[in-house]
Amino acid sequence: MNQAVLSSRIENLPEEFKADVLDFIDFLYFKKGKTNGDSDNNKRNGFGCLKGKISLREDFDEPLEDFKCYMNAG
């Protein structure tokens, strides 16, 4: 397909369809395992991407209240 024809057809679409075209292009990049060059895609993937977003409670390793009767039985 000719680049000029593609650009012309996209240009003549209503605005809400242009957003759909952009979403579809992003989907195609994702499907092929490529990024489209957006820095956001590179930022949210990989080691350490959730740093500071997950935390454990101080009593995480303590026995649960529901199981205390079983813990003391032995």
Contacts in CASP RR format, 6 or more apart in sequence:
PFRMAT RR
TARGET T0000
AUTHOR 0000-0000-0000
METHOD contacts of the structure
MODEL  1
MNQAVLSSRIENLPEEFKADVLDFIDFLYFKKGKTNGDSDNNKRNGFGCL
KGKISLREDFDEPLEDFKCYMNAG
10 18 0 8 1.000
10 21 0 8 1.000
13 21 0 8 1.000
25 36 0 8 1.000
26 36 0 8 1.000
29 35 0 8 1.000
29 36 0 8 1.000
35 41 0 8 1.000
35 42 0 8 1.000
43 49 0 8 1.000
63 71 0 8 1.000
END
